[in-house]
Amino acid sequence: MRQIVRFLVYLVIGVVLLSLSILTLLWSIGYMQAGFVATSLLSALIGFTLLSAGLYILRLSAYVYALEKGGGVERVEGKS
């Protein structure tokens, strides 16, 4: 039960970060339309950083789920 909670916590954090990244990227477009170039670039940088973090946490939650089910994490030959 405790491991299921850990998987769900990672999943919720990943989805929240993805939502925040989409919101920040939309703000970046809005700032660009208003002529705030530096603010737009900063918002885009923050958005892509949040997107990267969200995707990493979702991948981590998939690893936790696989280990919890006992399947383990398989590696493909030729890829690291």
Distance bins in CASP14 RR format, pairs under 12 A and 6 or more apart:
PFRMAT RR
TARGET T0000
AUTHOR 0000-0000-0000
RMODE 2
METHOD distances of the structure
MODEL  1
1 7 0 0 0 0 0 1 0 0 0 0 0
1 8 0 0 0 0 0 1 0 0 0 0 0
1 68 0 0 0 0 0 1 0 0 0 0 0
2 8 0 0 0 0 0 1 0 0 0 0 0
2 9 0 0 0 0 0 1 0 0 0 0 0
2 64 0 0 0 0 0 1 0 0 0 0 0
2 68 0 0 0 0 1 0 0 0 0 0 0
3 9 0 0 0 0 0 1 0 0 0 0 0
3 10 0 0 0 0 0 1 0 0 0 0 0
3 61 0 0 0 0 0 1 0 0 0 0 0
3 63 0 0 0 0 0 1 0 0 0 0 0
3 64 1 0 0 1 0 0 0 0 0 0 0
3 65 0 0 0 0 1 0 0 0 0 0 0
3 66 0 0 0 0 0 1 0 0 0 0 0
3 67 0 0 0 0 1 0 0 0 0 0 0
3 68 1 0 1 0 0 0 0 0 0 0 0
3 69 0 0 0 0 1 0 0 0 0 0 0
3 70 0 0 0 0 0 1 0 0 0 0 0
4 10 0 0 0 0 0 1 0 0 0 0 0
4 11 0 0 0 0 0 1 0 0 0 0 0
4 61 0 0 0 0 0 1 0 0 0 0 0
4 64 0 0 0 0 1 0 0 0 0 0 0
4 65 0 0 0 0 1 0 0 0 0 0 0
4 67 0 0 0 0 0 1 0 0 0 0 0
4 68 1 0 0 1 0 0 0 0 0 0 0
4 69 0 0 0 0 0 1 0 0 0 0 0
5 11 0 0 0 0 0 1 0 0 0 0 0
5 12 0 0 0 0 0 1 0 0 0 0 0
5 61 0 0 0 0 0 1 0 0 0 0 0
5 64 0 0 0 0 0 1 0 0 0 0 0
5 68 0 0 0 0 0 1 0 0 0 0 0
6 12 0 0 0 0 0 1 0 0 0 0 0
6 13 0 0 0 0 0 1 0 0 0 0 0
6 57 0 0 0 0 0 1 0 0 0 0 0
6 60 0 0 0 0 0 1 0 0 0 0 0
6 61 0 0 0 0 1 0 0 0 0 0 0
6 63 0 0 0 0 0 1 0 0 0 0 0
6 64 1 0 1 0 0 0 0 0 0 0 0
6 65 0 0 0 0 1 0 0 0 0 0 0
6 67 0 0 0 0 0 1 0 0 0 0 0
6 68 0 0 0 0 1 0 0 0 0 0 0
7 13 0 0 0 0 0 1 0 0 0 0 0
7 14 0 0 0 0 0 1 0 0 0 0 0
7 57 0 0 0 0 0 1 0 0 0 0 0
7 58 0 0 0 0 0 1 0 0 0 0 0
7 60 0 0 0 0 1 0 0 0 0 0 0
7 61 1 0 1 0 0 0 0 0 0 0 0
7 62 0 0 0 0 1 0 0 0 0 0 0
7 63 0 0 0 0 1 0 0 0 0 0 0
7 64 1 0 1 0 0 0 0 0 0 0 0
7 65 1 0 1 0 0 0 0 0 0 0 0
7 66 0 0 0 0 1 0 0 0 0 0 0
7 67 0 0 0 0 1 0 0 0 0 0 0
7 68 1 0 0 1 0 0 0 0 0 0 0
7 69 0 0 0 0 1 0 0 0 0 0 0
8 14 0 0 0 0 0 1 0 0 0 0 0
8 15 0 0 0 0 0 1 0 0 0 0 0
8 61 0 0 0 0 1 0 0 0 0 0 0
8 64 0 0 0 0 1 0 0 0 0 0 0
8 65 0 0 0 0 1 0 0 0 0 0 0
8 68 0 0 0 0 0 1 0 0 0 0 0
9 15 0 0 0 0 0 1 0 0 0 0 0
9 16 0 0 0 0 0 1 0 0 0 0 0
9 57 0 0 0 0 1 0 0 0 0 0 0
9 60 0 0 0 0 0 1 0 0 0 0 0
9 61 0 0 0 0 1 0 0 0 0 0 0
9 64 0 0 0 0 1 0 0 0 0 0 0
9 65 0 0 0 0 0 1 0 0 0 0 0
10 16 0 0 0 0 0 1 0 0 0 0 0
10 17 0 0 0 0 0 1 0 0 0 0 0
10 53 0 0 0 0 0 1 0 0 0 0 0
10 54 0 0 0 0 1 0 0 0 0 0 0
10 56 0 0 0 0 0 1 0 0 0 0 0
10 57 1 0 1 0 0 0 0 0 0 0 0
10 58 1 0 0 1 0 0 0 0 0 0 0
10 59 0 0 0 0 1 0 0 0 0 0 0
10 60 1 0 1 0 0 0 0 0 0 0 0
10 61 1 1 0 0 0 0 0 0 0 0 0
10 62 0 0 0 0 1 0 0 0 0 0 0
10 63 0 0 0 0 1 0 0 0 0 0 0
10 64 1 0 1 0 0 0 0 0 0 0 0
10 65 0 0 0 0 1 0 0 0 0 0 0
10 67 0 0 0 0 0 1 0 0 0 0 0
10 68 0 0 0 0 0 1 0 0 0 0 0
11 17 0 0 0 0 0 1 0 0 0 0 0
11 18 0 0 0 0 0 1 0 0 0 0 0
11 54 0 0 0 0 0 1 0 0 0 0 0
11 57 0 0 0 0 1 0 0 0 0 0 0
11 58 1 0 0 1 0 0 0 0 0 0 0
11 59 0 0 0 0 0 1 0 0 0 0 0
11 60 0 0 0 0 1 0 0 0 0 0 0
11 61 1 0 1 0 0 0 0 0 0 0 0
11 62 0 0 0 0 1 0 0 0 0 0 0
11 63 0 0 0 0 0 1 0 0 0 0 0
11 64 0 0 0 0 1 0 0 0 0 0 0
11 65 0 0 0 0 1 0 0 0 0 0 0
12 18 0 0 0 0 0 1 0 0 0 0 0
12 19 0 0 0 0 0 1 0 0 0 0 0
12 54 0 0 0 0 0 1 0 0 0 0 0
12 57 0 0 0 0 1 0 0 0 0 0 0
12 58 0 0 0 0 0 1 0 0 0 0 0
12 61 0 0 0 0 1 0 0 0 0 0 0
13 19 0 0 0 0 0 1 0 0 0 0 0
13 20 0 0 0 0 0 1 0 0 0 0 0
13 50 0 0 0 0 0 1 0 0 0 0 0
13 53 0 0 0 0 1 0 0 0 0 0 0
13 54 1 0 0 1 0 0 0 0 0 0 0
13 55 0 0 0 0 0 1 0 0 0 0 0
13 56 0 0 0 0 0 1 0 0 0 0 0
13 57 1 0 1 0 0 0 0 0 0 0 0
13 58 0 0 0 0 1 0 0 0 0 0 0
13 60 0 0 0 0 1 0 0 0 0 0 0
13 61 0 0 0 0 1 0 0 0 0 0 0
13 64 0 0 0 0 0 1 0 0 0 0 0
14 20 0 0 0 0 1 0 0 0 0 0 0
14 21 0 0 0 0 1 0 0 0 0 0 0
14 50 0 0 0 0 1 0 0 0 0 0 0
14 51 0 0 0 0 0 1 0 0 0 0 0
14 52 0 0 0 0 0 1 0 0 0 0 0
14 53 1 0 0 1 0 0 0 0 0 0 0
14 54 1 0 1 0 0 0 0 0 0 0 0
14 55 0 0 0 0 1 0 0 0 0 0 0
14 56 0 0 0 0 1 0 0 0 0 0 0
14 57 1 0 1 0 0 0 0 0 0 0 0
14 58 1 0 1 0 0 0 0 0 0 0 0
14 59 0 0 0 0 1 0 0 0 0 0 0
14 60 0 0 0 0 1 0 0 0 0 0 0
14 61 1 0 0 1 0 0 0 0 0 0 0
14 62 0 0 0 0 0 1 0 0 0 0 0
15 21 0 0 0 0 0 1 0 0 0 0 0
15 22 0 0 0 0 0 1 0 0 0 0 0
15 50 0 0 0 0 0 1 0 0 0 0 0
15 54 0 0 0 0 1 0 0 0 0 0 0
15 55 0 0 0 0 0 1 0 0 0 0 0
15 57 0 0 0 0 1 0 0 0 0 0 0
15 58 1 0 0 1 0 0 0 0 0 0 0
15 61 0 0 0 0 1 0 0 0 0 0 0
16 22 0 0 0 0 0 1 0 0 0 0 0
16 23 0 0 0 0 0 1 0 0 0 0 0
16 50 0 0 0 0 1 0 0 0 0 0 0
16 53 0 0 0 0 0 1 0 0 0 0 0
16 54 0 0 0 0 1 0 0 0 0 0 0
16 57 0 0 0 0 1 0 0 0 0 0 0
16 58 0 0 0 0 0 1 0 0 0 0 0
17 23 0 0 0 0 0 1 0 0 0 0 0
17 24 0 0 0 0 0 1 0 0 0 0 0
17 46 0 0 0 0 0 1 0 0 0 0 0
17 47 0 0 0 0 1 0 0 0 0 0 0
17 48 0 0 0 0 0 1 0 0 0 0 0
17 49 0 0 0 0 1 0 0 0 0 0 0
17 50 1 0 1 0 0 0 0 0 0 0 0
17 51 1 0 0 1 0 0 0 0 0 0 0
17 52 0 0 0 0 1 0 0 0 0 0 0
17 53 1 0 1 0 0 0 0 0 0 0 0
17 54 1 1 0 0 0 0 0 0 0 0 0
17 55 0 0 0 0 1 0 0 0 0 0 0
17 56 0 0 0 0 1 0 0 0 0 0 0
17 57 1 0 0 1 0 0 0 0 0 0 0
17 58 0 0 0 0 1 0 0 0 0 0 0
17 60 0 0 0 0 0 1 0 0 0 0 0
17 61 0 0 0 0 0 1 0 0 0 0 0
18 24 0 0 0 0 0 1 0 0 0 0 0
18 25 0 0 0 0 0 1 0 0 0 0 0
18 47 0 0 0 0 0 1 0 0 0 0 0
18 48 0 0 0 0 0 1 0 0 0 0 0
18 50 1 0 0 1 0 0 0 0 0 0 0
18 51 1 0 0 1 0 0 0 0 0 0 0
18 52 0 0 0 0 0 1 0 0 0 0 0
18 53 0 0 0 0 1 0 0 0 0 0 0
18 54 1 0 1 0 0 0 0 0 0 0 0
18 55 1 0 0 1 0 0 0 0 0 0 0
18 56 0 0 0 0 0 1 0 0 0 0 0
18 57 0 0 0 0 1 0 0 0 0 0 0
18 58 1 0 0 1 0 0 0 0 0 0 0
18 61 0 0 0 0 0 1 0 0 0 0 0
19 25 0 0 0 0 0 1 0 0 0 0 0
19 26 0 0 0 0 0 1 0 0 0 0 0
19 47 0 0 0 0 0 1 0 0 0 0 0
19 50 0 0 0 0 1 0 0 0 0 0 0
19 51 0 0 0 0 0 1 0 0 0 0 0
19 54 0 0 0 0 1 0 0 0 0 0 0
20 26 0 0 0 0 0 1 0 0 0 0 0
20 27 0 0 0 0 0 1 0 0 0 0 0
20 43 0 0 0 0 0 1 0 0 0 0 0
20 46 0 0 0 0 1 0 0 0 0 0 0
20 47 1 0 0 1 0 0 0 0 0 0 0
20 48 0 0 0 0 0 1 0 0 0 0 0
20 49 0 0 0 0 0 1 0 0 0 0 0
20 50 1 0 1 0 0 0 0 0 0 0 0
20 51 0 0 0 0 1 0 0 0 0 0 0
20 53 0 0 0 0 1 0 0 0 0 0 0
20 54 0 0 0 0 1 0 0 0 0 0 0
20 57 0 0 0 0 0 1 0 0 0 0 0
21 27 0 0 0 0 0 1 0 0 0 0 0
21 28 0 0 0 0 0 1 0 0 0 0 0
21 43 0 0 0 0 0 1 0 0 0 0 0
21 44 0 0 0 0 0 1 0 0 0 0 0
21 45 0 0 0 0 0 1 0 0 0 0 0
21 46 0 0 0 0 1 0 0 0 0 0 0
21 47 1 0 1 0 0 0 0 0 0 0 0
21 48 1 0 0 1 0 0 0 0 0 0 0
21 49 1 0 0 1 0 0 0 0 0 0 0
21 50 1 1 0 0 0 0 0 0 0 0 0
21 51 1 1 0 0 0 0 0 0 0 0 0
21 52 0 0 0 0 1 0 0 0 0 0 0
21 53 0 0 0 0 1 0 0 0 0 0 0
21 54 1 0 0 1 0 0 0 0 0 0 0
21 55 0 0 0 0 1 0 0 0 0 0 0
21 56 0 0 0 0 0 1 0 0 0 0 0
21 57 0 0 0 0 0 1 0 0 0 0 0
21 58 0 0 0 0 0 1 0 0 0 0 0
22 28 0 0 0 0 0 1 0 0 0 0 0
22 29 0 0 0 0 0 1 0 0 0 0 0
22 43 0 0 0 0 0 1 0 0 0 0 0
22 46 0 0 0 0 0 1 0 0 0 0 0
22 47 0 0 0 0 1 0 0 0 0 0 0
22 48 0 0 0 0 0 1 0 0 0 0 0
22 50 0 0 0 0 1 0 0 0 0 0 0
22 51 1 0 0 1 0 0 0 0 0 0 0
22 54 0 0 0 0 0 1 0 0 0 0 0
23 29 0 0 0 0 0 1 0 0 0 0 0
23 30 0 0 0 0 0 1 0 0 0 0 0
23 43 0 0 0 0 1 0 0 0 0 0 0
23 46 0 0 0 0 0 1 0 0 0 0 0
23 47 0 0 0 0 1 0 0 0 0 0 0
23 50 0 0 0 0 1 0 0 0 0 0 0
23 51 0 0 0 0 0 1 0 0 0 0 0
24 30 0 0 0 0 0 1 0 0 0 0 0
24 31 0 0 0 0 0 1 0 0 0 0 0
24 39 0 0 0 0 0 1 0 0 0 0 0
24 40 0 0 0 0 0 1 0 0 0 0 0
24 41 0 0 0 0 0 1 0 0 0 0 0
24 42 0 0 0 0 1 0 0 0 0 0 0
24 43 1 0 1 0 0 0 0 0 0 0 0
24 44 1 0 0 1 0 0 0 0 0 0 0
24 45 0 0 0 0 1 0 0 0 0 0 0
24 46 1 0 1 0 0 0 0 0 0 0 0
24 47 1 1 0 0 0 0 0 0 0 0 0
24 48 0 0 0 0 1 0 0 0 0 0 0
24 49 0 0 0 0 1 0 0 0 0 0 0
24 50 1 0 0 1 0 0 0 0 0 0 0
24 51 0 0 0 0 1 0 0 0 0 0 0
24 53 0 0 0 0 0 1 0 0 0 0 0
25 31 0 0 0 0 0 1 0 0 0 0 0
25 32 0 0 0 0 0 1 0 0 0 0 0
25 40 0 0 0 0 0 1 0 0 0 0 0
25 41 0 0 0 0 0 1 0 0 0 0 0
25 42 0 0 0 0 0 1 0 0 0 0 0
25 43 1 0 0 1 0 0 0 0 0 0 0
25 44 1 0 0 1 0 0 0 0 0 0 0
25 45 0 0 0 0 0 1 0 0 0 0 0
25 46 0 0 0 0 1 0 0 0 0 0 0
25 47 1 0 1 0 0 0 0 0 0 0 0
25 48 1 0 0 1 0 0 0 0 0 0 0
25 49 0 0 0 0 0 1 0 0 0 0 0
25 50 0 0 0 0 1 0 0 0 0 0 0
25 51 1 0 0 1 0 0 0 0 0 0 0
26 32 0 0 0 0 0 1 0 0 0 0 0
26 33 0 0 0 0 0 1 0 0 0 0 0
26 40 0 0 0 0 0 1 0 0 0 0 0
26 43 0 0 0 0 1 0 0 0 0 0 0
26 44 0 0 0 0 0 1 0 0 0 0 0
26 47 0 0 0 0 1 0 0 0 0 0 0
27 33 0 0 0 0 0 1 0 0 0 0 0
27 34 0 0 0 0 0 1 0 0 0 0 0
27 36 0 0 0 0 0 1 0 0 0 0 0
27 39 0 0 0 0 1 0 0 0 0 0 0
27 40 0 0 0 0 1 0 0 0 0 0 0
27 41 0 0 0 0 0 1 0 0 0 0 0
27 42 0 0 0 0 0 1 0 0 0 0 0
27 43 1 0 1 0 0 0 0 0 0 0 0
27 44 0 0 0 0 1 0 0 0 0 0 0
27 45 0 0 0 0 0 1 0 0 0 0 0
27 46 0 0 0 0 1 0 0 0 0 0 0
27 47 0 0 0 0 1 0 0 0 0 0 0
27 50 0 0 0 0 0 1 0 0 0 0 0
28 34 0 0 0 0 0 1 0 0 0 0 0
28 35 0 0 0 0 0 1 0 0 0 0 0
28 36 0 0 0 0 1 0 0 0 0 0 0
28 37 0 0 0 0 0 1 0 0 0 0 0
28 38 0 0 0 0 0 1 0 0 0 0 0
28 39 0 0 0 0 1 0 0 0 0 0 0
28 40 1 0 1 0 0 0 0 0 0 0 0
28 41 1 0 0 1 0 0 0 0 0 0 0
28 42 0 0 0 0 1 0 0 0 0 0 0
28 43 1 1 0 0 0 0 0 0 0 0 0
28 44 1 0 1 0 0 0 0 0 0 0 0
28 45 0 0 0 0 1 0 0 0 0 0 0
28 46 0 0 0 0 1 0 0 0 0 0 0
28 47 1 0 0 1 0 0 0 0 0 0 0
28 48 0 0 0 0 1 0 0 0 0 0 0
28 50 0 0 0 0 0 1 0 0 0 0 0
28 51 0 0 0 0 0 1 0 0 0 0 0
29 35 0 0 0 0 0 1 0 0 0 0 0
29 36 0 0 0 0 0 1 0 0 0 0 0
29 39 0 0 0 0 0 1 0 0 0 0 0
29 40 1 0 0 1 0 0 0 0 0 0 0
29 41 0 0 0 0 0 1 0 0 0 0 0
29 43 0 0 0 0 1 0 0 0 0 0 0
29 44 0 0 0 0 1 0 0 0 0 0 0
29 47 0 0 0 0 0 1 0 0 0 0 0
30 36 0 0 0 0 1 0 0 0 0 0 0
30 37 0 0 0 0 0 1 0 0 0 0 0
30 39 0 0 0 0 1 0 0 0 0 0 0
30 40 1 0 0 1 0 0 0 0 0 0 0
30 43 0 0 0 0 1 0 0 0 0 0 0
30 44 0 0 0 0 0 1 0 0 0 0 0
31 37 0 0 0 0 1 0 0 0 0 0 0
31 38 0 0 0 0 1 0 0 0 0 0 0
31 39 1 0 1 0 0 0 0 0 0 0 0
31 40 1 1 0 0 0 0 0 0 0 0 0
31 41 0 0 0 0 1 0 0 0 0 0 0
31 42 0 0 0 0 1 0 0 0 0 0 0
31 43 1 0 1 0 0 0 0 0 0 0 0
31 44 0 0 0 0 1 0 0 0 0 0 0
31 46 0 0 0 0 0 1 0 0 0 0 0
32 38 0 0 0 0 0 1 0 0 0 0 0
32 39 0 0 0 0 1 0 0 0 0 0 0
32 40 1 0 1 0 0 0 0 0 0 0 0
32 41 0 0 0 0 1 0 0 0 0 0 0
32 42 0 0 0 0 0 1 0 0 0 0 0
32 43 0 0 0 0 1 0 0 0 0 0 0
32 44 0 0 0 0 1 0 0 0 0 0 0
33 39 0 0 0 0 0 1 0 0 0 0 0
33 40 0 0 0 0 1 0 0 0 0 0 0
34 40 0 0 0 0 1 0 0 0 0 0 0
34 43 0 0 0 0 0 1 0 0 0 0 0
35 41 0 0 0 0 0 1 0 0 0 0 0
36 42 0 0 0 0 1 0 0 0 0 0 0
36 43 0 0 0 0 1 0 0 0 0 0 0
36 44 0 0 0 0 0 1 0 0 0 0 0
37 43 0 0 0 0 0 1 0 0 0 0 0
37 44 0 0 0 0 0 1 0 0 0 0 0
38 44 0 0 0 0 0 1 0 0 0 0 0
38 45 0 0 0 0 0 1 0 0 0 0 0
39 45 0 0 0 0 0 1 0 0 0 0 0
39 46 0 0 0 0 0 1 0 0 0 0 0
40 46 0 0 0 0 0 1 0 0 0 0 0
40 47 0 0 0 0 0 1 0 0 0 0 0
41 47 0 0 0 0 0 1 0 0 0 0 0
41 48 0 0 0 0 0 1 0 0 0 0 0
42 48 0 0 0 0 0 1 0 0 0 0 0
42 49 0 0 0 0 0 1 0 0 0 0 0
43 49 0 0 0 0 0 1 0 0 0 0 0
43 50 0 0 0 0 0 1 0 0 0 0 0
44 50 0 0 0 0 0 1 0 0 0 0 0
44 51 0 0 0 0 0 1 0 0 0 0 0
45 51 0 0 0 0 0 1 0 0 0 0 0
45 52 0 0 0 0 0 1 0 0 0 0 0
46 52 0 0 0 0 0 1 0 0 0 0 0
46 53 0 0 0 0 0 1 0 0 0 0 0
47 53 0 0 0 0 1 0 0 0 0 0 0
47 54 0 0 0 0 0 1 0 0 0 0 0
47 55 0 0 0 0 0 1 0 0 0 0 0
48 54 0 0 0 0 0 1 0 0 0 0 0
48 55 0 0 0 0 0 1 0 0 0 0 0
49 55 0 0 0 0 0 1 0 0 0 0 0
49 56 0 0 0 0 0 1 0 0 0 0 0
50 56 0 0 0 0 0 1 0 0 0 0 0
50 57 0 0 0 0 0 1 0 0 0 0 0
51 57 0 0 0 0 0 1 0 0 0 0 0
51 58 0 0 0 0 0 1 0 0 0 0 0
52 58 0 0 0 0 0 1 0 0 0 0 0
52 59 0 0 0 0 0 1 0 0 0 0 0
53 59 0 0 0 0 0 1 0 0 0 0 0
53 60 0 0 0 0 0 1 0 0 0 0 0
54 60 0 0 0 0 1 0 0 0 0 0 0
54 61 0 0 0 0 1 0 0 0 0 0 0
55 61 0 0 0 0 0 1 0 0 0 0 0
55 62 0 0 0 0 0 1 0 0 0 0 0
56 62 0 0 0 0 0 1 0 0 0 0 0
56 63 0 0 0 0 0 1 0 0 0 0 0
57 63 0 0 0 0 0 1 0 0 0 0 0
57 64 0 0 0 0 0 1 0 0 0 0 0
58 64 0 0 0 0 0 1 0 0 0 0 0
58 65 0 0 0 0 0 1 0 0 0 0 0
59 65 0 0 0 0 0 1 0 0 0 0 0
59 66 0 0 0 0 0 1 0 0 0 0 0
59 73 0 0 0 0 0 1 0 0 0 0 0
60 66 0 0 0 0 0 1 0 0 0 0 0
60 67 0 0 0 0 0 1 0 0 0 0 0
60 73 0 0 0 0 0 1 0 0 0 0 0
61 67 0 0 0 0 0 1 0 0 0 0 0
61 68 0 0 0 0 0 1 0 0 0 0 0
62 68 0 0 0 0 0 1 0 0 0 0 0
62 69 0 0 0 0 0 1 0 0 0 0 0
62 71 0 0 0 0 0 1 0 0 0 0 0
62 72 0 0 0 0 0 1 0 0 0 0 0
62 73 0 0 0 0 1 0 0 0 0 0 0
62 74 0 0 0 0 0 1 0 0 0 0 0
63 69 0 0 0 0 0 1 0 0 0 0 0
63 70 0 0 0 0 0 1 0 0 0 0 0
63 71 0 0 0 0 0 1 0 0 0 0 0
63 72 0 0 0 0 1 0 0 0 0 0 0
63 73 1 0 1 0 0 0 0 0 0 0 0
63 74 0 0 0 0 0 1 0 0 0 0 0
63 75 0 0 0 0 0 1 0 0 0 0 0
64 70 0 0 0 0 0 1 0 0 0 0 0
64 71 0 0 0 0 0 1 0 0 0 0 0
64 72 0 0 0 0 0 1 0 0 0 0 0
64 73 0 0 0 0 1 0 0 0 0 0 0
65 71 0 0 0 0 1 0 0 0 0 0 0
65 72 0 0 0 0 1 0 0 0 0 0 0
65 73 0 0 0 0 0 1 0 0 0 0 0
66 72 1 0 1 0 0 0 0 0 0 0 0
66 73 1 0 1 0 0 0 0 0 0 0 0
66 74 0 0 0 0 1 0 0 0 0 0 0
67 73 1 0 0 1 0 0 0 0 0 0 0
67 74 0 0 0 0 0 1 0 0 0 0 0
END
